[in-house]
C-alpha cells in the first residue's frame, strides 16, 4: 500500500492497535502451550470441527470454539486453511458455496460475521470485527493467515491487514467496493449491461433511488437490484441471488464506529501479497475504481471477462483457475 503522511493522532492510534495485537498474541501463545500440555487430539478436531467426508462442508460450533462467531469448513484438502470473509455486508455465507470448487483443492474456513444467522448479534463495525478474524486464526493455531474476501468483506480483510499486519500473509480481494479507498469516480454508467431488459432497468432504478426503511423492504430491494449485479440474468443467477439471508440492521451496523483515518491508515500500511479480482461487467464497484484500488494497494489485478459481481457463479472456470494459481503461488513461495 502506498505511504502517506502520518499524524501524531494516527501514531497514537496505531500504538494502541499494536498493544492490542501484543495482548492477543500473548493469549494465543499461552493457549497453544496449554493445549500442547494437555495432549489432546491434534489439529482441528480438538477445536470443535465437525468431521466430514472429503469435499463436504461442516459447521464449527461457536460454543465449542469459544468464539463469538461461527465458521464453516470445507473438508476438501488437508492444506493450511484459507479464511474466507463473505460480503453483503453480513449476508449469510451460503451464497459463497464452495467458490467454484476451490474448496476441493484448498481447505476453506468461511467466517460467519456478526449479524449473520449462525453468529447472531450485530457487527461492531468492519474495523472492530477484525478482532473476530484474529480470534478465529488463533483457534486454528495459525500464526499468519491467507484471507480471501468478497465485496464488503474486503473492507474487513484490509482492516485485519492494517491492524494486525504481522498476522496476514496474503489477500485475495474479489470484486471489492473501491471508490471509498481511491476516491475514483464511479463509472458504472459505462459498464456493459443489458439495459433494455425490464429487470435490469428496474434494478438500476432501485439502486439509484430506493432507500428501504424496514427489514422487509430491504430484502425486497436487495432482490429487485440483483439483475444489475450479474453480467447475465439466467436461471442460474436468479437462483444464486436468493441464497444467503440479508438484514438491514446488520448491514447498517457494519459501518458503525469506523475511525475517521481508517482509509489513510490502510493506504499507509505495507500490504502483504495481494490479488484483486474484478469483473469487466460489474456495475457495483465499476471498472476504473477497481483498477485504481489495486494500484493503491500494490496488488496484482485479474479482470475476468463477461463477469459481474459474483465470478465463481458467472465464470467459475476462470475464477477457479485464478484463485487456485494465486494460492498455490503464495504457498509455494514460503516453502
BAZALUM-583501 format. One record per residue (C-alpha): y, x, z; chain; residue number from 1. Coordinates in nm, 4 decimals. Example, Ala and Ser with C-alpha at 12.3 -4.5 7.8 and 13.67 -1.06 7.14 Angstrom:
residues 2
+----------+----------+----------+-------+-----+
|       c2 |       c1 |       c3 | chain |   n |
+----------+----------+----------+-------+-----+
|  -0.4500 |   1.2300 |   0.7800 |     A |   1 |
|  -0.1060 |   1.3670 |   0.7140 |     A |   2 |
+----------+----------+----------+-------+-----+
This chain:
residues 335
+----------+----------+----------+-------+-----+
|       c2 |       c1 |       c3 | chain |   n |
+----------+----------+----------+-------+-----+
|   0.0000 |   0.0000 |   0.0000 |     A |   1 |
|   0.3495 |   0.1219 |  -0.0708 |     A |   2 |
|   0.5503 |   0.2531 |   0.2178 |     A |   3 |
|   0.8903 |   0.1187 |   0.3218 |     A |   4 |
|   1.1432 |   0.1898 |   0.5980 |     A |   5 |
|   1.0122 |   0.1183 |   0.9481 |     A |   6 |
|   1.2457 |  -0.0052 |   1.2216 |     A |   7 |
|   1.2202 |   0.0599 |   1.5956 |     A |   8 |
|   1.1084 |  -0.3005 |   1.6418 |     A |   9 |
|   0.8309 |  -0.2501 |   1.3870 |     A |  10 |
|   0.7227 |   0.0694 |   1.5620 |     A |  11 |
|   0.7111 |  -0.1152 |   1.8934 |     A |  12 |
|   0.5045 |  -0.3986 |   1.7462 |     A |  13 |
|   0.2732 |  -0.1515 |   1.5744 |     A |  14 |
|   0.2244 |   0.0316 |   1.9032 |     A |  15 |
|   0.1195 |  -0.2965 |   2.0653 |     A |  16 |
|  -0.1336 |  -0.3576 |   1.7873 |     A |  17 |
|  -0.2717 |  -0.0055 |   1.8292 |     A |  18 |
|  -0.3038 |  -0.0605 |   2.2044 |     A |  19 |
|  -0.4889 |  -0.3852 |   2.1350 |     A |  20 |
|  -0.7198 |  -0.2043 |   1.8941 |     A |  21 |
|  -0.7950 |   0.0591 |   2.1584 |     A |  22 |
|  -0.8879 |  -0.2111 |   2.4116 |     A |  23 |
|  -1.1149 |  -0.3841 |   2.1581 |     A |  24 |
|  -1.2756 |  -0.0530 |   2.0628 |     A |  25 |
|  -1.3397 |   0.0329 |   2.4288 |     A |  26 |
|  -1.5087 |  -0.3033 |   2.4879 |     A |  27 |
|  -1.7180 |  -0.2589 |   2.1725 |     A |  28 |
|  -1.8413 |   0.0829 |   2.2848 |     A |  29 |
|  -1.9294 |  -0.0485 |   2.6297 |     A |  30 |
|  -2.1179 |  -0.3424 |   2.4784 |     A |  31 |
|  -2.3081 |  -0.1176 |   2.2385 |     A |  32 |
|  -2.4080 |   0.1144 |   2.5228 |     A |  33 |
|  -2.5228 |  -0.1800 |   2.7347 |     A |  34 |
|  -2.7347 |  -0.3209 |   2.4514 |     A |  35 |
|  -2.8998 |   0.0176 |   2.3947 |     A |  36 |
|  -2.9773 |   0.0494 |   2.7657 |     A |  37 |
|  -3.1419 |  -0.2945 |   2.7734 |     A |  38 |
|  -3.3941 |  -0.2011 |   2.4999 |     A |  39 |
|  -3.3523 |  -0.5399 |   2.3337 |     A |  40 |
|  -3.4625 |  -0.6190 |   1.9815 |     A |  41 |
|  -3.2843 |  -0.4082 |   1.7196 |     A |  42 |
|  -3.0485 |  -0.5372 |   1.4544 |     A |  43 |
|  -2.9135 |  -0.8870 |   1.4087 |     A |  44 |
|  -3.1944 |  -1.0757 |   1.5855 |     A |  45 |
|  -3.0534 |  -0.9952 |   1.9287 |     A |  46 |
|  -2.7170 |  -1.1413 |   1.8249 |     A |  47 |
|  -2.8386 |  -1.4903 |   1.7532 |     A |  48 |
|  -2.9057 |  -1.4811 |   1.3797 |     A |  49 |
|  -3.1499 |  -1.7499 |   1.2836 |     A |  50 |
|  -3.4267 |  -1.5623 |   1.0981 |     A |  51 |
|  -3.4593 |  -1.6825 |   0.7408 |     A |  52 |
|  -3.6568 |  -1.6195 |   0.4253 |     A |  53 |
|  -3.5403 |  -1.3757 |   0.1604 |     A |  54 |
|  -3.2377 |  -1.5202 |  -0.0170 |     A |  55 |
|  -3.1983 |  -1.8078 |   0.2304 |     A |  56 |
|  -2.8999 |  -1.8998 |   0.4445 |     A |  57 |
|  -2.8940 |  -1.9373 |   0.8223 |     A |  58 |
|  -2.6210 |  -2.0089 |   1.0731 |     A |  59 |
|  -2.5488 |  -1.7694 |   1.3580 |     A |  60 |
|  -2.4785 |  -1.9829 |   1.6621 |     A |  61 |
|  -2.1377 |  -1.9076 |   1.8089 |     A |  62 |
|  -2.2621 |  -1.9705 |   2.1634 |     A |  63 |
|  -2.5346 |  -1.7058 |   2.1236 |     A |  64 |
|  -2.2898 |  -1.4626 |   1.9680 |     A |  65 |
|  -2.0395 |  -1.5317 |   2.2473 |     A |  66 |
|  -1.7700 |  -1.5666 |   1.9818 |     A |  67 |
|  -1.5018 |  -1.8330 |   1.9344 |     A |  68 |
|  -1.6073 |  -1.8799 |   1.5718 |     A |  69 |
|  -1.9273 |  -1.9480 |   1.3779 |     A |  70 |
|  -2.0646 |  -1.7476 |   1.0885 |     A |  71 |
|  -2.3265 |  -1.7954 |   0.8184 |     A |  72 |
|  -2.5616 |  -1.5271 |   0.6882 |     A |  73 |
|  -2.7365 |  -1.4981 |   0.3529 |     A |  74 |
|  -3.0720 |  -1.3269 |   0.4034 |     A |  75 |
|  -3.0934 |  -1.1659 |   0.0620 |     A |  76 |
|  -3.0734 |  -0.7979 |   0.1427 |     A |  77 |
|  -3.1146 |  -0.5511 |   0.4258 |     A |  78 |
|  -2.7926 |  -0.3713 |   0.3317 |     A |  79 |
|  -2.4966 |  -0.3355 |   0.5663 |     A |  80 |
|  -2.3144 |  -0.6689 |   0.5852 |     A |  81 |
|  -2.0128 |  -0.7733 |   0.3839 |     A |  82 |
|  -1.7902 |  -1.0109 |   0.5808 |     A |  83 |
|  -1.6666 |  -1.2994 |   0.3649 |     A |  84 |
|  -1.3378 |  -1.4713 |   0.4504 |     A |  85 |
|  -1.3035 |  -1.8122 |   0.2803 |     A |  86 |
|  -0.9755 |  -1.9703 |   0.1797 |     A |  87 |
|  -0.8387 |  -2.3230 |   0.1893 |     A |  88 |
|  -0.6796 |  -2.2405 |   0.4209 |     A |  89 |
|  -0.9503 |  -2.3346 |   0.6718 |     A |  90 |
|  -1.1685 |  -2.5048 |   0.4109 |     A |  91 |
|  -1.5319 |  -2.5477 |   0.5050 |     A |  92 |
|  -1.7021 |  -2.2289 |   0.3785 |     A |  93 |
|  -1.9771 |  -2.4209 |   0.1998 |     A |  94 |
|  -1.7615 |  -2.4035 |  -0.1123 |     A |  95 |
|  -1.8212 |  -2.0278 |  -0.1480 |     A |  96 |
|  -2.2013 |  -2.0866 |  -0.1680 |     A |  97 |
|  -2.3748 |  -1.7523 |  -0.2347 |     A |  98 |
|  -2.0925 |  -1.6237 |  -0.4576 |     A |  99 |
|  -2.2838 |  -1.6478 |  -0.7852 |     A | 100 |
|  -2.5904 |  -1.4735 |  -0.6402 |     A | 101 |
|  -2.4076 |  -1.1864 |  -0.4710 |     A | 102 |
|  -2.5901 |  -1.2897 |  -0.1552 |     A | 103 |
|  -2.9206 |  -1.1923 |  -0.3162 |     A | 104 |
|  -2.8202 |  -0.8273 |  -0.3526 |     A | 105 |
|  -2.5794 |  -0.7881 |  -0.0611 |     A | 106 |
|  -2.6037 |  -0.9204 |   0.2909 |     A | 107 |
|  -2.3131 |  -1.1634 |   0.3240 |     A | 108 |
|  -2.1780 |  -1.2824 |   0.6575 |     A | 109 |
|  -1.9432 |  -1.5751 |   0.5939 |     A | 110 |
|  -1.6927 |  -1.6317 |   0.8720 |     A | 111 |
|  -1.6040 |  -1.9918 |   0.9595 |     A | 112 |
|  -1.2357 |  -1.9676 |   1.0555 |     A | 113 |
|  -1.0969 |  -2.1643 |   1.3460 |     A | 114 |
|  -1.0162 |  -2.5125 |   1.2224 |     A | 115 |
|  -1.3319 |  -2.5461 |   1.0105 |     A | 116 |
|  -1.6024 |  -2.7947 |   1.1189 |     A | 117 |
|  -1.8524 |  -2.5488 |   1.2688 |     A | 118 |
|  -1.5942 |  -2.3440 |   1.4599 |     A | 119 |
|  -1.3641 |  -2.6312 |   1.5551 |     A | 120 |
|  -1.0230 |  -2.5999 |   1.7148 |     A | 121 |
|  -0.7262 |  -2.4800 |   1.5149 |     A | 122 |
|  -0.6200 |  -2.1470 |   1.3719 |     A | 123 |
|  -0.3793 |  -1.9414 |   1.5804 |     A | 124 |
|  -0.2253 |  -1.8266 |   1.2508 |     A | 125 |
|  -0.3791 |  -1.5878 |   0.9988 |     A | 126 |
|  -0.2142 |  -1.2888 |   1.1641 |     A | 127 |
|  -0.3673 |  -1.3532 |   1.5078 |     A | 128 |
|  -0.7012 |  -1.4679 |   1.3643 |     A | 129 |
|  -0.7590 |  -1.1079 |   1.2546 |     A | 130 |
|  -0.8930 |  -1.0648 |   1.6090 |     A | 131 |
|  -1.1815 |  -1.3003 |   1.5219 |     A | 132 |
|  -1.2859 |  -1.0809 |   1.2295 |     A | 133 |
|  -1.2946 |  -0.7749 |   1.4534 |     A | 134 |
|  -1.4888 |  -0.9680 |   1.7181 |     A | 135 |
|  -1.7482 |  -1.0584 |   1.4523 |     A | 136 |
|  -1.7642 |  -0.6950 |   1.3378 |     A | 137 |
|  -1.8213 |  -0.5896 |   1.6989 |     A | 138 |
|  -2.1027 |  -0.8439 |   1.7363 |     A | 139 |
|  -2.2617 |  -0.6902 |   1.4270 |     A | 140 |
|  -2.2130 |  -0.3356 |   1.5628 |     A | 141 |
|  -2.0024 |  -0.2407 |   1.2608 |     A | 142 |
|  -1.7583 |   0.0449 |   1.3128 |     A | 143 |
|  -1.5962 |  -0.0274 |   0.9752 |     A | 144 |
|  -1.6253 |  -0.3334 |   0.7553 |     A | 145 |
|  -1.6173 |  -0.4325 |   0.3907 |     A | 146 |
|  -1.4239 |  -0.7579 |   0.3519 |     A | 147 |
|  -1.4482 |  -0.9995 |   0.0605 |     A | 148 |
|  -1.1814 |  -1.2688 |   0.0828 |     A | 149 |
|  -1.0872 |  -1.5652 |  -0.1336 |     A | 150 |
|  -0.7457 |  -1.7260 |  -0.1831 |     A | 151 |
|  -0.5787 |  -1.7932 |   0.1562 |     A | 152 |
|  -0.8470 |  -1.5774 |   0.3188 |     A | 153 |
|  -0.6880 |  -1.2747 |   0.1523 |     A | 154 |
|  -0.3940 |  -1.3063 |   0.3952 |     A | 155 |
|  -0.6411 |  -1.2757 |   0.6817 |     A | 156 |
|  -0.8032 |  -0.9734 |   0.5169 |     A | 157 |
|  -0.4671 |  -0.7998 |   0.4858 |     A | 158 |
|  -0.3850 |  -0.8817 |   0.8485 |     A | 159 |
|  -0.7105 |  -0.7156 |   0.9576 |     A | 160 |
|  -0.6419 |  -0.4093 |   0.7409 |     A | 161 |
|  -0.2881 |  -0.3813 |   0.8787 |     A | 162 |
|  -0.3577 |  -0.4450 |   1.2470 |     A | 163 |
|  -0.6924 |  -0.2615 |   1.2583 |     A | 164 |
|  -0.6687 |  -0.0004 |   0.9821 |     A | 165 |
|  -0.9476 |   0.2148 |   1.1259 |     A | 166 |
|  -1.1944 |  -0.0758 |   1.1125 |     A | 167 |
|  -1.1660 |  -0.1679 |   0.7414 |     A | 168 |
|  -1.3445 |   0.0354 |   0.4750 |     A | 169 |
|  -1.2741 |  -0.1796 |   0.1687 |     A | 170 |
|  -1.1169 |  -0.5043 |   0.0499 |     A | 171 |
|  -1.2190 |  -0.7313 |  -0.2371 |     A | 172 |
|  -0.9408 |  -0.9897 |  -0.2756 |     A | 173 |
|  -1.0345 |  -1.2823 |  -0.5006 |     A | 174 |
|  -0.7648 |  -1.4974 |  -0.6689 |     A | 175 |
|  -0.5096 |  -1.4268 |  -0.3954 |     A | 176 |
|  -0.1824 |  -1.6118 |  -0.3446 |     A | 177 |
|   0.0524 |  -1.3304 |  -0.4394 |     A | 178 |
|   0.4206 |  -1.4213 |  -0.4637 |     A | 179 |
|   0.4646 |  -1.4171 |  -0.0833 |     A | 180 |
|   0.3869 |  -1.0431 |  -0.0818 |     A | 181 |
|   0.5578 |  -0.9379 |  -0.4041 |     A | 182 |
|   0.8419 |  -1.1921 |  -0.4405 |     A | 183 |
|   0.7441 |  -1.2111 |  -0.8077 |     A | 184 |
|   0.8418 |  -1.5423 |  -0.9652 |     A | 185 |
|   0.5520 |  -1.7826 |  -1.0099 |     A | 186 |
|   0.4654 |  -1.8076 |  -1.3790 |     A | 187 |
|   0.2199 |  -2.0957 |  -1.3622 |     A | 188 |
|   0.4026 |  -2.2827 |  -1.6373 |     A | 189 |
|   0.2861 |  -2.0159 |  -1.8832 |     A | 190 |
|  -0.0786 |  -2.0355 |  -1.7737 |     A | 191 |
|  -0.3036 |  -2.1909 |  -2.0368 |     A | 192 |
|  -0.4283 |  -2.5297 |  -1.9162 |     A | 193 |
|  -0.5388 |  -2.8468 |  -2.0913 |     A | 194 |
|  -0.2095 |  -3.0177 |  -2.0123 |     A | 195 |
|  -0.2935 |  -3.3060 |  -2.2476 |     A | 196 |
|  -0.5711 |  -3.4132 |  -2.0093 |     A | 197 |
|  -0.4578 |  -3.7014 |  -1.7850 |     A | 198 |
|  -0.6459 |  -3.5496 |  -1.4905 |     A | 199 |
|  -0.4772 |  -3.2106 |  -1.5326 |     A | 200 |
|  -0.1348 |  -3.3684 |  -1.5883 |     A | 201 |
|  -0.1718 |  -3.5734 |  -1.2698 |     A | 202 |
|  -0.2942 |  -3.2660 |  -1.0812 |     A | 203 |
|   0.0132 |  -3.0682 |  -1.1848 |     A | 204 |
|   0.2414 |  -3.3555 |  -1.0855 |     A | 205 |
|   0.0726 |  -3.3755 |  -0.7453 |     A | 206 |
|   0.1039 |  -3.0002 |  -0.6865 |     A | 207 |
|   0.4746 |  -3.0243 |  -0.7629 |     A | 208 |
|   0.5633 |  -3.3455 |  -0.5813 |     A | 209 |
|   0.3072 |  -3.4601 |  -0.3231 |     A | 210 |
|   0.3702 |  -3.3852 |   0.0443 |     A | 211 |
|   0.0895 |  -3.5612 |   0.2347 |     A | 212 |
|   0.1661 |  -3.6546 |   0.5954 |     A | 213 |
|  -0.1781 |  -3.7767 |   0.7092 |     A | 214 |
|  -0.5286 |  -3.6337 |   0.7015 |     A | 215 |
|  -0.6497 |  -3.8955 |   0.4530 |     A | 216 |
|  -0.3527 |  -3.8339 |   0.2236 |     A | 217 |
|  -0.4084 |  -3.4580 |   0.2481 |     A | 218 |
|  -0.7717 |  -3.4880 |   0.1399 |     A | 219 |
|  -0.6769 |  -3.7265 |  -0.1403 |     A | 220 |
|  -0.4067 |  -3.4899 |  -0.2650 |     A | 221 |
|  -0.6453 |  -3.1937 |  -0.2488 |     A | 222 |
|  -0.8930 |  -3.3704 |  -0.4759 |     A | 223 |
|  -0.6179 |  -3.5006 |  -0.7044 |     A | 224 |
|  -0.4881 |  -3.1450 |  -0.7535 |     A | 225 |
|  -0.8298 |  -2.9922 |  -0.8195 |     A | 226 |
|  -0.8346 |  -3.0313 |  -1.2021 |     A | 227 |
|  -0.5420 |  -2.7871 |  -1.2309 |     A | 228 |
|  -0.7201 |  -2.5211 |  -1.0264 |     A | 229 |
|  -1.0057 |  -2.4641 |  -1.2722 |     A | 230 |
|  -0.9896 |  -2.3433 |  -1.6320 |     A | 231 |
|  -1.2079 |  -2.6423 |  -1.7317 |     A | 232 |
|  -1.2842 |  -2.9736 |  -1.5621 |     A | 233 |
|  -1.6523 |  -3.0371 |  -1.6309 |     A | 234 |
|  -1.9178 |  -3.1920 |  -1.4075 |     A | 235 |
|  -1.9849 |  -2.8513 |  -1.2501 |     A | 236 |
|  -1.6230 |  -2.8025 |  -1.1455 |     A | 237 |
|  -1.5943 |  -3.1622 |  -1.0287 |     A | 238 |
|  -1.8984 |  -3.1222 |  -0.8027 |     A | 239 |
|  -1.7662 |  -2.7968 |  -0.6611 |     A | 240 |
|  -1.4242 |  -2.9483 |  -0.5849 |     A | 241 |
|  -1.5925 |  -3.1879 |  -0.3422 |     A | 242 |
|  -1.7578 |  -2.9127 |  -0.1373 |     A | 243 |
|  -1.6055 |  -2.7855 |   0.1857 |     A | 244 |
|  -1.4030 |  -3.0058 |   0.4206 |     A | 245 |
|  -1.0245 |  -2.9640 |   0.4314 |     A | 246 |
|  -0.7832 |  -3.0573 |   0.7096 |     A | 247 |
|  -0.4063 |  -3.0915 |   0.7080 |     A | 248 |
|  -0.3770 |  -2.9913 |   1.0747 |     A | 249 |
|  -0.5919 |  -2.6838 |   1.0199 |     A | 250 |
|  -0.4029 |  -2.5799 |   0.7062 |     A | 251 |
|  -0.0662 |  -2.6099 |   0.8798 |     A | 252 |
|  -0.1868 |  -2.4142 |   1.1844 |     A | 253 |
|  -0.2910 |  -2.1269 |   0.9551 |     A | 254 |
|   0.0771 |  -2.0398 |   0.9110 |     A | 255 |
|   0.1760 |  -2.0508 |   1.2789 |     A | 256 |
|   0.3260 |  -1.7533 |   1.4629 |     A | 257 |
|   0.3308 |  -1.5087 |   1.1722 |     A | 258 |
|   0.5568 |  -1.2099 |   1.2558 |     A | 259 |
|   0.8779 |  -1.2032 |   1.0569 |     A | 260 |
|   0.7982 |  -0.8489 |   0.9477 |     A | 261 |
|   0.4342 |  -0.9137 |   0.8522 |     A | 262 |
|   0.4981 |  -0.8573 |   0.4814 |     A | 263 |
|   0.6812 |  -0.5303 |   0.5444 |     A | 264 |
|   0.4064 |  -0.4079 |   0.7736 |     A | 265 |
|   0.1343 |  -0.4918 |   0.5205 |     A | 266 |
|   0.3179 |  -0.3083 |   0.2454 |     A | 267 |
|   0.3861 |  -0.0088 |   0.4717 |     A | 268 |
|   0.0217 |   0.0366 |   0.5727 |     A | 269 |
|  -0.2053 |   0.2763 |   0.3867 |     A | 270 |
|  -0.4523 |   0.0491 |   0.2107 |     A | 271 |
|  -0.8268 |   0.1004 |   0.2222 |     A | 272 |
|  -1.0102 |   0.0935 |  -0.1092 |     A | 273 |
|  -0.9152 |  -0.2399 |  -0.2617 |     A | 274 |
|  -1.0038 |  -0.4549 |  -0.5607 |     A | 275 |
|  -0.8082 |  -0.7624 |  -0.6714 |     A | 276 |
|  -0.9917 |  -1.0167 |  -0.8862 |     A | 277 |
|  -0.7841 |  -1.2698 |  -1.0776 |     A | 278 |
|  -0.8392 |  -1.5410 |  -1.3349 |     A | 279 |
|  -0.6323 |  -1.5466 |  -1.6538 |     A | 280 |
|  -0.6093 |  -1.9277 |  -1.6289 |     A | 281 |
|  -0.5432 |  -1.9529 |  -1.2545 |     A | 282 |
|  -0.2389 |  -2.1768 |  -1.2153 |     A | 283 |
|  -0.2149 |  -2.1500 |  -0.8366 |     A | 284 |
|  -0.1009 |  -1.7861 |  -0.7998 |     A | 285 |
|  -0.0029 |  -1.7390 |  -1.1643 |     A | 286 |
|  -0.0665 |  -1.4173 |  -1.3551 |     A | 287 |
|   0.2248 |  -1.1753 |  -1.3114 |     A | 288 |
|   0.2355 |  -1.2190 |  -0.9318 |     A | 289 |
|  -0.1311 |  -1.1164 |  -0.9096 |     A | 290 |
|  -0.0721 |  -0.8082 |  -1.1252 |     A | 291 |
|   0.2242 |  -0.7048 |  -0.9068 |     A | 292 |
|   0.0225 |  -0.7814 |  -0.5921 |     A | 293 |
|  -0.2499 |  -0.5378 |  -0.6976 |     A | 294 |
|   0.0128 |  -0.2757 |  -0.7758 |     A | 295 |
|   0.1822 |  -0.3220 |  -0.4379 |     A | 296 |
|  -0.1497 |  -0.2693 |  -0.2605 |     A | 297 |
|  -0.2550 |   0.0250 |  -0.4761 |     A | 298 |
|  -0.5622 |  -0.1790 |  -0.5690 |     A | 299 |
|  -0.7840 |  -0.1896 |  -0.8756 |     A | 300 |
|  -0.7379 |  -0.5084 |  -1.0779 |     A | 301 |
|  -1.0003 |  -0.7094 |  -1.2666 |     A | 302 |
|  -0.8773 |  -1.0156 |  -1.4579 |     A | 303 |
|  -1.1575 |  -1.2498 |  -1.5654 |     A | 304 |
|  -1.1063 |  -1.4319 |  -1.8930 |     A | 305 |
|  -1.1178 |  -1.8096 |  -1.9258 |     A | 306 |
|  -1.1202 |  -1.8430 |  -1.5485 |     A | 307 |
|  -0.9241 |  -2.0336 |  -1.2880 |     A | 308 |
|  -0.9210 |  -2.0116 |  -0.9087 |     A | 309 |
|  -1.2990 |  -2.0051 |  -0.8457 |     A | 310 |
|  -1.4527 |  -1.7293 |  -1.0597 |     A | 311 |
|  -1.8018 |  -1.7438 |  -0.9051 |     A | 312 |
|  -1.8229 |  -2.1066 |  -1.0247 |     A | 313 |
|  -1.6368 |  -2.0733 |  -1.3556 |     A | 314 |
|  -1.7522 |  -1.7306 |  -1.4750 |     A | 315 |
|  -2.0462 |  -1.6447 |  -1.2489 |     A | 316 |
|  -2.1912 |  -1.3616 |  -1.4585 |     A | 317 |
|  -1.8597 |  -1.1773 |  -1.4853 |     A | 318 |
|  -1.7826 |  -1.2330 |  -1.1167 |     A | 319 |
|  -2.1248 |  -1.1107 |  -1.0058 |     A | 320 |
|  -2.1054 |  -0.8008 |  -1.2245 |     A | 321 |
|  -1.7567 |  -0.7076 |  -1.0995 |     A | 322 |
|  -1.8245 |  -0.7629 |  -0.7299 |     A | 323 |
|  -2.1716 |  -0.6089 |  -0.7325 |     A | 324 |
|  -2.0425 |  -0.2986 |  -0.9122 |     A | 325 |
|  -1.7488 |  -0.2738 |  -0.6728 |     A | 326 |
|  -1.9555 |  -0.2984 |  -0.3552 |     A | 327 |
|  -2.2185 |  -0.0597 |  -0.4918 |     A | 328 |
|  -1.9476 |   0.1945 |  -0.5809 |     A | 329 |
|  -1.7773 |   0.1640 |  -0.2428 |     A | 330 |
|  -2.1022 |   0.2152 |  -0.0601 |     A | 331 |
|  -2.2321 |   0.4990 |  -0.2752 |     A | 332 |
|  -1.9054 |   0.6860 |  -0.2143 |     A | 333 |
|  -1.9782 |   0.7125 |   0.1575 |     A | 334 |
|  -2.3386 |   0.8327 |   0.1301 |     A | 335 |
+----------+----------+----------+-------+-----+
